[in-house]
Protein backbone atom coordinates (compact mmCIF):
# COMPACT_ATOMS: atom_id res chain seq x y z
CA UNK A 1 0.00 0.00 0.00
CA UNK A 2 1.27 3.44 -0.91
CA UNK A 3 1.02 5.98 1.90
CA UNK A 4 2.68 9.00 0.27
CA UNK A 5 2.75 10.49 -3.20
CA UNK A 6 6.54 10.09 -3.20
CA UNK A 7 6.19 6.31 -2.73
CA UNK A 8 3.60 6.24 -5.49
CA UNK A 9 5.62 8.20 -8.04
CA UNK A 10 8.79 6.26 -7.21
CA UNK A 11 6.90 3.13 -8.18
CA UNK A 12 5.34 4.34 -11.40
CA UNK A 13 8.52 6.05 -12.60
CA UNK A 14 10.38 2.78 -12.06
CA UNK A 15 8.08 0.94 -14.46
CA UNK A 16 9.29 0.22 -17.96
CA UNK A 17 8.07 2.68 -20.53
CA UNK A 18 7.37 0.11 -23.21
CA UNK A 19 5.99 -3.36 -22.68
CA UNK A 20 6.55 -6.15 -25.22
CA UNK A 21 3.35 -8.04 -24.40
CA UNK A 22 0.34 -8.13 -26.69
CA UNK A 23 -0.97 -4.60 -27.12
CA UNK A 24 -3.56 -3.62 -24.51
CA UNK A 25 -4.08 -7.20 -23.27
CA UNK A 26 -3.35 -6.60 -19.60
CA UNK A 27 -4.72 -3.06 -19.79
CA UNK A 28 -8.09 -4.28 -21.07
CA UNK A 29 -8.26 -7.01 -18.41
CA UNK A 30 -7.54 -4.48 -15.67
CA UNK A 31 -10.15 -2.07 -16.99
CA UNK A 32 -12.69 -4.91 -17.13
CA UNK A 33 -11.98 -5.84 -13.51
CA UNK A 34 -12.45 -2.17 -12.58
CA UNK A 35 -15.84 -2.07 -14.27
CA UNK A 36 -14.63 -0.42 -17.49
CA UNK A 37 -14.56 3.19 -16.23
CA UNK A 38 -13.54 4.41 -19.70
CA UNK A 39 -16.84 3.19 -21.19
CA UNK A 40 -18.80 5.95 -19.45
CA UNK A 41 -16.71 8.77 -20.92
CA UNK A 42 -17.48 11.04 -23.86
CA UNK A 43 -14.08 11.49 -25.44
CA UNK A 44 -12.25 13.57 -28.02
CA UNK A 45 -9.17 11.51 -28.88
CA UNK A 46 -6.12 13.50 -30.05
CA UNK A 47 -3.02 12.11 -31.78
CA UNK A 48 -0.26 13.71 -33.84
CA UNK A 49 3.45 14.47 -33.97
CA UNK A 50 3.17 18.12 -32.94
CA UNK A 51 0.38 20.37 -31.73
CA UNK A 52 -1.51 17.86 -29.57
CA UNK A 53 -1.07 19.78 -26.34
CA UNK A 54 -1.73 23.18 -27.89
CA UNK A 55 -4.85 21.94 -29.67
CA UNK A 56 -6.14 20.37 -26.45
CA UNK A 57 -5.45 23.62 -24.56
CA UNK A 58 -7.55 25.48 -27.13
CA UNK A 59 -10.30 22.85 -27.04
CA UNK A 60 -10.40 23.02 -23.27
CA UNK A 61 -10.74 26.82 -23.36
CA UNK A 62 -13.46 26.61 -26.02
CA UNK A 63 -15.38 23.92 -24.10
CA UNK A 64 -15.18 25.79 -20.80
CA UNK A 65 -16.28 29.03 -22.44
CA UNK A 66 -19.25 27.08 -23.82
CA UNK A 67 -20.25 26.01 -20.31
CA UNK A 68 -19.00 22.40 -20.48
CA UNK A 69 -17.23 20.58 -17.66
CA UNK A 70 -13.98 19.28 -19.12
CA UNK A 71 -11.56 16.49 -18.23
CA UNK A 72 -8.08 16.63 -19.76
CA UNK A 73 -5.40 13.95 -20.07
CA UNK A 74 -2.07 15.13 -21.51
CA UNK A 75 1.61 14.23 -21.46
CA UNK A 76 4.35 14.72 -20.58
CA UNK A 77 4.06 16.68 -17.36
CA UNK A 78 6.36 19.63 -16.73
CA UNK A 79 6.61 19.53 -12.93
CA UNK A 80 4.58 16.70 -11.40
CA UNK A 81 2.54 13.78 -12.64
CA UNK A 82 -0.75 15.25 -11.35
CA UNK A 83 -0.61 17.78 -14.22
CA UNK A 84 -1.53 15.02 -16.67
CA UNK A 85 -5.02 14.54 -15.21
CA UNK A 86 -7.23 17.62 -14.87
CA UNK A 87 -10.97 18.17 -14.36
CA UNK A 88 -12.57 21.63 -14.28
CA UNK A 89 -9.11 23.18 -14.33
CA UNK A 90 -7.97 21.35 -11.18
CA UNK A 91 -5.23 18.73 -11.19
CA UNK A 92 -6.02 15.40 -9.60
CA UNK A 93 -5.21 15.69 -5.89
CA UNK A 94 -2.49 13.65 -4.21
CA UNK A 95 -5.11 11.90 -2.06
CA UNK A 96 -7.21 10.92 -5.06
CA UNK A 97 -4.20 9.77 -7.06
CA UNK A 98 -3.06 7.65 -4.11
CA UNK A 99 -6.52 6.16 -3.61
CA UNK A 100 -6.79 5.07 -7.25
CA UNK A 101 -3.20 3.83 -7.23
CA UNK A 102 -3.85 1.67 -4.17
CA UNK A 103 -7.00 0.27 -5.78
CA UNK A 104 -4.94 -0.62 -8.83
CA UNK A 105 -2.09 -2.03 -6.74
CA UNK A 106 -4.44 -4.39 -4.86
CA UNK A 107 -5.99 -5.59 -8.11
CA UNK A 108 -2.60 -6.19 -9.74
CA UNK A 109 -1.38 -8.25 -6.80
CA UNK A 110 -4.59 -10.26 -6.67
CA UNK A 111 -4.93 -11.02 -10.38
CA UNK A 112 -1.51 -10.50 -11.96
CA UNK A 113 0.92 -11.71 -9.29
CA UNK A 114 2.14 -8.14 -8.76
CA UNK A 115 3.22 -7.64 -12.38
CA UNK A 116 2.44 -4.06 -13.33
CA UNK A 117 1.68 -2.76 -16.80
CA UNK A 118 3.95 -0.03 -18.12
CA UNK A 119 4.17 3.54 -16.79
CA UNK A 120 1.83 5.15 -19.31
CA UNK A 121 -0.79 2.43 -18.96
CA UNK A 122 -0.88 2.92 -15.18
CA UNK A 123 -1.36 6.67 -15.48
CA UNK A 124 -4.00 6.14 -18.18
CA UNK A 125 -5.96 3.79 -15.90
CA UNK A 126 -5.82 6.30 -13.05
CA UNK A 127 -7.06 9.01 -15.43
CA UNK A 128 -10.01 6.85 -16.50
CA UNK A 129 -10.91 6.15 -12.87
CA UNK A 130 -10.76 9.84 -11.99
CA UNK A 131 -12.82 10.95 -14.97
CA UNK A 132 -15.46 8.27 -14.35
CA UNK A 133 -15.73 9.47 -10.76
CA UNK A 134 -15.80 13.20 -11.57
CA UNK A 135 -18.16 12.84 -14.56
CA UNK A 136 -17.06 15.74 -16.81
CA UNK A 137 -19.23 16.37 -19.85
CA UNK A 138 -16.29 15.82 -22.22
CA UNK A 139 -12.80 14.29 -21.88
CA UNK A 140 -9.93 15.50 -24.06
CA UNK A 141 -7.61 12.49 -24.30
CA UNK A 142 -4.10 12.81 -25.71
CA UNK A 143 -2.19 9.79 -26.97
CA UNK A 144 1.23 9.14 -25.50
CA UNK A 145 3.02 7.65 -28.52
CA UNK A 146 1.64 6.84 -31.94
CA UNK A 147 -2.01 5.88 -31.79
CA UNK A 148 -2.81 2.35 -32.94
CA UNK A 149 -0.99 0.67 -30.06
CA UNK A 150 -1.31 3.53 -27.58
CA UNK A 151 -2.79 2.81 -24.15
CA UNK A 152 -5.48 5.45 -24.69
CA UNK A 153 -6.75 3.61 -27.78
CA UNK A 154 -9.16 1.42 -25.84
CA UNK A 155 -12.00 3.93 -26.10
CA UNK A 156 -14.54 4.76 -28.78
CA UNK A 157 -14.58 8.56 -29.00
CA UNK A 158 -17.14 11.05 -30.18
CA UNK A 159 -14.45 12.59 -32.37
CA UNK A 160 -10.85 11.89 -33.36
CA UNK A 161 -8.22 14.53 -34.11
CA UNK A 162 -4.86 14.02 -35.82
CA UNK A 163 -2.92 17.28 -35.63
CA UNK A 164 0.26 16.82 -37.70
CA UNK A 165 2.55 14.08 -38.95
CA UNK A 166 6.35 14.33 -38.94
CA UNK A 167 9.25 11.92 -38.70
CA UNK A 168 9.63 11.04 -35.02
CA UNK A 169 10.07 7.85 -32.97
CA UNK A 170 11.00 6.22 -36.27
CA UNK A 171 12.35 3.13 -34.49
CA UNK A 172 8.84 2.44 -33.17
CA UNK A 173 6.45 4.09 -35.64
CA UNK A 174 8.24 3.68 -38.97
CA UNK A 175 10.64 5.76 -41.03
CA UNK A 176 8.26 7.37 -43.55
CA UNK A 177 5.40 9.82 -43.22
CA UNK A 178 3.04 7.15 -44.56
CA UNK A 179 4.03 4.58 -41.94
CA UNK A 180 3.76 7.07 -39.10
CA UNK A 181 0.39 8.25 -40.41
CA UNK A 182 -0.81 4.65 -40.41
CA UNK A 183 0.13 4.32 -36.73
CA UNK A 184 -1.43 7.61 -35.65
CA UNK A 185 -4.42 6.96 -37.89
CA UNK A 186 -5.04 3.87 -35.79
CA UNK A 187 -7.20 6.01 -33.48
CA UNK A 188 -9.79 6.44 -36.26
CA UNK A 189 -12.89 4.41 -35.41
CA UNK A 190 -15.82 3.24 -37.56
CA UNK A 191 -18.35 6.01 -38.21
CA UNK A 192 -16.54 8.45 -35.90
CA UNK A 193 -15.61 11.81 -37.51
CA UNK A 194 -11.93 12.77 -37.71
CA UNK A 195 -10.49 16.27 -38.00
CA UNK A 196 -6.91 16.66 -39.18
CA UNK A 197 -4.40 19.46 -39.57
CA UNK A 198 -1.91 17.21 -41.39
CA UNK A 199 -0.21 19.05 -44.26
CA UNK A 200 2.15 16.37 -45.55
CA UNK A 201 0.46 14.97 -48.66
CA UNK A 202 1.76 11.42 -48.22
CA UNK A 203 0.53 11.29 -44.62
CA UNK A 204 -2.80 12.93 -45.41
CA UNK A 205 -3.50 10.37 -48.15
CA UNK A 206 -3.02 7.53 -45.63
CA UNK A 207 -5.31 9.17 -43.08
CA UNK A 208 -7.98 9.73 -45.75
CA UNK A 209 -7.74 6.06 -46.76
CA UNK A 210 -8.12 4.85 -43.16
CA UNK A 211 -11.08 7.17 -42.65
CA UNK A 212 -12.73 5.92 -45.84
CA UNK A 213 -12.27 2.27 -44.78
CA UNK A 214 -13.94 3.08 -41.48
CA UNK A 215 -16.73 5.16 -43.01
CA UNK A 216 -15.44 7.99 -40.82
CA UNK A 217 -16.16 11.50 -42.13
CA UNK A 218 -12.80 13.26 -42.57
CA UNK A 219 -12.38 17.03 -42.27
CA UNK A 220 -8.96 18.20 -43.48
CA UNK A 221 -7.10 21.50 -43.25
CA UNK A 222 -7.05 23.42 -46.56
CA UNK A 223 -9.82 21.20 -47.94
CA UNK A 224 -12.71 21.59 -45.49
CA UNK A 225 -11.51 24.45 -43.29
CA UNK A 226 -8.59 26.86 -43.02
CA UNK A 227 -6.95 29.68 -41.10
CA UNK A 228 -6.47 32.67 -43.40
CA UNK A 229 -5.28 36.28 -43.18
CA UNK A 230 -2.86 35.40 -40.36
CA UNK A 231 -1.31 38.60 -39.02
CA UNK A 232 1.18 38.96 -36.18
CA UNK A 233 0.52 41.98 -33.95
CA UNK A 234 2.51 42.70 -30.78
CA UNK A 235 1.81 39.91 -28.26
CA UNK A 236 -0.90 38.17 -30.26
CA UNK A 237 -1.86 37.18 -33.77
CA UNK A 238 -5.12 37.47 -35.67
CA UNK A 239 -6.64 35.14 -38.24
CA UNK A 240 -9.86 34.37 -40.05
CA UNK A 241 -11.47 30.97 -39.61
CA UNK A 242 -12.94 29.71 -42.88
CA UNK A 243 -15.10 26.60 -42.99
CA UNK A 244 -18.84 26.13 -43.19
CA UNK A 245 -18.85 29.56 -41.58
CA UNK A 246 -16.36 32.44 -41.76
CA UNK A 247 -15.31 34.14 -38.54
CA UNK A 248 -13.00 37.11 -39.06
CA UNK A 249 -10.42 38.73 -36.80
CA UNK A 250 -9.97 35.99 -34.20
CA UNK A 251 -7.28 36.98 -31.72
CA UNK A 252 -4.94 34.22 -30.53
CA UNK A 253 -2.40 34.77 -27.78
CA UNK A 254 -0.39 31.67 -28.71
CA UNK A 255 2.27 32.68 -31.22
CA UNK A 256 3.08 31.21 -34.63
CA UNK A 257 1.12 30.41 -37.79
CA UNK A 258 1.06 26.74 -36.77
CA UNK A 259 -1.00 27.76 -33.74
CA UNK A 260 -3.53 29.46 -36.00
CA UNK A 261 -3.90 26.15 -37.85
CA UNK A 262 -4.24 24.32 -34.52
CA UNK A 263 -6.97 26.81 -33.57
CA UNK A 264 -8.77 26.11 -36.85
CA UNK A 265 -8.65 22.38 -36.05
CA UNK A 266 -10.07 23.09 -32.58
CA UNK A 267 -12.89 25.28 -33.91
CA UNK A 268 -13.83 22.66 -36.50
CA UNK A 269 -13.89 20.00 -33.80
CA UNK A 270 -16.10 22.15 -31.58
CA UNK A 271 -18.59 22.74 -34.37
CA UNK A 272 -18.85 18.97 -34.90
CA UNK A 273 -19.23 18.32 -31.18
CA UNK A 274 -22.28 20.58 -30.98
CA UNK A 275 -24.16 17.95 -32.97
CA UNK A 276 -23.29 15.23 -30.42
CA UNK A 277 -23.48 17.14 -27.14
CA UNK A 278 -26.13 19.76 -28.01
CA UNK A 279 -24.49 22.91 -26.66
CA UNK A 280 -24.20 26.43 -28.04
CA UNK A 281 -20.91 27.36 -29.69
CA UNK A 282 -20.63 30.56 -31.66
CA UNK A 283 -18.20 33.16 -32.93
CA UNK A 284 -18.21 35.30 -29.80
CA UNK A 285 -17.46 32.27 -27.62
CA UNK A 286 -14.56 31.24 -29.85
CA UNK A 287 -13.07 34.74 -29.85
CA UNK A 288 -13.33 35.09 -26.07
CA UNK A 289 -11.77 31.69 -25.36
CA UNK A 290 -8.84 31.91 -27.79
CA UNK A 291 -7.87 35.36 -26.53
CA UNK A 292 -7.08 33.86 -23.13
CA UNK A 293 -5.59 30.44 -23.93
CA UNK A 294 -1.93 29.51 -23.39
CA UNK A 295 0.16 26.35 -23.07
CA UNK A 296 3.25 26.15 -20.86
CA UNK A 297 6.57 25.38 -22.52
CA UNK A 298 5.42 26.26 -26.04
CA UNK A 299 6.93 29.57 -27.13
CA UNK A 300 6.63 30.70 -23.52
CA UNK A 301 8.47 33.96 -22.84
CA UNK A 302 10.16 34.93 -19.57
CA UNK A 303 11.72 38.35 -20.13
CA UNK A 304 14.04 37.58 -23.06
CA UNK A 305 14.21 33.84 -22.45
CA UNK A 306 11.99 31.78 -24.76
CA UNK A 307 11.09 28.23 -23.77
CA UNK A 308 9.86 25.96 -26.53
CA UNK A 309 9.61 22.19 -26.37
CA UNK A 310 10.28 21.69 -30.10
CA UNK A 311 11.72 18.17 -30.29
CA UNK A 312 11.47 17.20 -33.95
CA UNK A 313 12.17 18.80 -37.31
CA UNK A 314 8.63 20.04 -37.90
CA UNK A 315 8.48 21.59 -34.45
CA UNK A 316 11.88 23.23 -34.86
CA UNK A 317 10.90 24.70 -38.23
CA UNK A 318 7.74 26.14 -36.63
CA UNK A 319 9.77 27.59 -33.75
CA UNK A 320 12.18 29.35 -36.12
CA UNK A 321 9.33 30.67 -38.26
CA UNK A 322 7.62 32.03 -35.15
CA UNK A 323 10.85 33.65 -33.95
CA UNK A 324 11.22 35.41 -37.28
CA UNK A 325 7.63 36.64 -37.10
CA UNK A 326 7.53 37.78 -33.48
CA UNK A 327 11.13 39.02 -33.26
CA UNK A 328 12.13 40.00 -36.83
CA UNK A 329 15.83 40.67 -37.39
CA UNK A 330 16.61 39.96 -33.74
CA UNK A 331 19.74 37.93 -32.90
CA UNK A 332 19.33 34.99 -30.55
CA UNK A 333 21.40 32.40 -28.72
CA UNK A 334 20.37 28.76 -28.32
CA UNK A 335 20.60 26.47 -25.30
CA UNK A 336 19.92 22.95 -26.56
CA UNK A 337 19.48 19.45 -25.15
CA UNK A 338 17.84 16.38 -26.66
CA UNK A 339 16.80 12.80 -26.12
CA UNK A 340 18.13 9.93 -28.23
CA UNK A 341 14.90 9.09 -30.05
CA UNK A 342 14.76 12.48 -31.82
CA UNK A 343 16.23 13.71 -35.11
CA UNK A 344 18.52 16.10 -33.26
CA UNK A 345 21.06 16.28 -36.09
CA UNK A 346 18.61 17.97 -38.46
CA UNK A 347 17.25 20.20 -35.68
CA UNK A 348 20.78 21.39 -34.93
CA UNK A 349 21.32 22.19 -38.61
CA UNK A 350 18.18 24.31 -38.66
CA UNK A 351 19.15 26.17 -35.49
CA UNK A 352 22.80 26.83 -36.30
CA UNK A 353 21.83 28.47 -39.60
CA UNK A 354 20.22 31.33 -37.67
CA UNK A 355 21.59 31.40 -34.11
CA UNK A 356 24.41 33.67 -32.97
CA UNK A 357 25.66 31.15 -30.41
CA UNK A 358 24.94 27.44 -29.98
CA UNK A 359 25.20 26.08 -26.43
CA UNK A 360 24.80 22.38 -25.71
CA UNK A 361 23.98 20.72 -22.42
CA UNK A 362 22.64 17.43 -21.12
CA UNK A 363 19.63 16.61 -18.98
CA UNK A 364 19.55 13.99 -16.24
CA UNK A 365 17.67 11.28 -18.10
CA UNK A 366 19.03 7.85 -19.10
CA UNK A 367 18.21 8.41 -22.78
CA UNK A 368 19.67 11.92 -22.97
CA UNK A 369 22.12 12.60 -25.79
CA UNK A 370 25.59 13.50 -24.45
CA UNK A 371 26.37 17.18 -24.98
CA UNK A 372 29.62 16.22 -26.69
CA UNK A 373 27.66 14.25 -29.29
CA UNK A 374 25.34 17.19 -29.93
CA UNK A 375 28.22 19.63 -30.23
CA UNK A 376 30.02 17.29 -32.61
CA UNK A 377 27.13 17.61 -35.06
CA UNK A 378 27.29 21.41 -35.00
CA UNK A 379 29.50 23.39 -37.38
CA UNK A 380 28.68 26.80 -35.90
CA UNK A 381 31.83 28.89 -35.23
CA UNK A 382 30.47 29.93 -31.84
CA UNK A 383 29.48 26.71 -30.11
CA UNK A 384 30.18 25.63 -26.56
CA UNK A 385 29.48 22.92 -23.99
CA UNK A 386 27.53 23.94 -20.90
CA UNK A 387 27.68 21.27 -18.16
CA UNK A 388 25.63 23.52 -15.85
CA UNK A 389 22.84 25.08 -17.87
CA UNK A 390 21.63 26.86 -14.74
CA UNK A 391 24.60 29.21 -15.02
CA UNK A 392 23.47 30.31 -18.47
CA UNK A 393 20.02 31.22 -17.13
CA UNK A 394 21.41 33.11 -14.13
CA UNK A 395 23.96 35.06 -16.18
CA UNK A 396 21.64 35.82 -19.08
CA UNK A 397 21.37 39.54 -19.80
CA UNK A 398 18.04 40.98 -20.84
CA UNK A 399 18.12 42.53 -24.26
CA UNK A 400 19.34 39.47 -26.14
CA UNK A 401 17.10 36.53 -26.83
CA UNK A 402 17.94 33.14 -25.41
CA UNK A 403 16.02 30.22 -26.90
CA UNK A 404 15.84 27.07 -24.76
CA UNK A 405 14.71 24.08 -26.81
CA UNK A 406 15.23 20.50 -27.98
CA UNK A 407 13.14 18.57 -25.45
CA UNK A 408 10.01 19.17 -23.41
CA UNK A 409 11.70 17.42 -20.50
CA UNK A 410 14.60 19.88 -20.71
CA UNK A 411 12.23 22.84 -21.04
CA UNK A 412 10.35 21.59 -17.96
CA UNK A 413 13.56 21.60 -15.89
CA UNK A 414 14.51 25.09 -17.06
CA UNK A 415 10.99 26.41 -16.52
CA UNK A 416 10.94 25.12 -12.94
CA UNK A 417 14.32 26.72 -12.29
CA UNK A 418 13.16 30.08 -13.68
CA UNK A 419 9.94 30.09 -11.70
CA UNK A 420 11.85 29.31 -8.51
CA UNK A 421 14.24 32.22 -9.01
CA UNK A 422 13.53 35.48 -7.21
CA UNK A 423 12.84 38.50 -9.36
CA UNK A 424 12.10 36.83 -12.68
CA UNK A 425 9.11 38.50 -14.31
CA UNK A 426 7.09 36.92 -17.09
BELLINCOR-V386290 format. One record per run of one state. SS is the DSSP state (hx for helix, st for strand, lp for the rest). FROM is the first residue (numbers start at 1). TO is the last residue. If there is no record, write none. Layout:
ss:SS from:FROM to:TO
ss:SS from:FROM to:TO
//
This chain:
ss:lp from:1 to:4
ss:hx from:5 to:14
ss:lp from:15 to:24
ss:hx from:25 to:33
ss:lp from:34 to:36
ss:hx from:37 to:40
ss:lp from:41 to:42
ss:st from:43 to:47
ss:lp from:48 to:51
ss:hx from:52 to:65
ss:lp from:66 to:69
ss:st from:70 to:73
ss:lp from:74 to:80
ss:hx from:81 to:84
ss:st from:85 to:87
ss:lp from:88 to:89
ss:st from:90 to:91
ss:lp from:92 to:93
ss:hx from:94 to:111
ss:lp from:112 to:118
ss:hx from:119 to:134
ss:lp from:135 to:137
ss:st from:138 to:142
ss:lp from:143 to:158
ss:st from:159 to:162
ss:lp from:163 to:169
ss:hx from:170 to:173
ss:lp from:174 to:176
ss:hx from:177 to:187
ss:lp from:188 to:193
ss:st from:194 to:196
ss:lp from:197 to:200
ss:hx from:201 to:213
ss:lp from:214 to:217
ss:st from:218 to:221
ss:lp from:222 to:224
ss:st from:225 to:233
ss:lp from:234 to:235
ss:st from:236 to:242
ss:lp from:243 to:245
ss:st from:246 to:252
ss:lp from:253 to:256
ss:hx from:257 to:277
ss:lp from:278 to:282
ss:hx from:283 to:292
ss:lp from:293 to:299
ss:st from:300 to:302
ss:lp from:303 to:304
ss:st from:305 to:307
ss:lp from:308 to:312
ss:hx from:313 to:326
ss:lp from:327 to:331
ss:st from:332 to:336
ss:lp from:337 to:338
ss:st from:339 to:339
ss:lp from:340 to:343
ss:hx from:344 to:352
ss:lp from:353 to:356
ss:st from:357 to:360
ss:lp from:361 to:367
ss:st from:368 to:368
ss:lp from:369 to:370
ss:hx from:371 to:376
ss:lp from:377 to:382
ss:st from:383 to:385
ss:lp from:386 to:388
ss:hx from:389 to:395
ss:lp from:396 to:400
ss:st from:401 to:405
ss:lp from:406 to:407
ss:hx from:408 to:420
ss:lp from:421 to:426
//
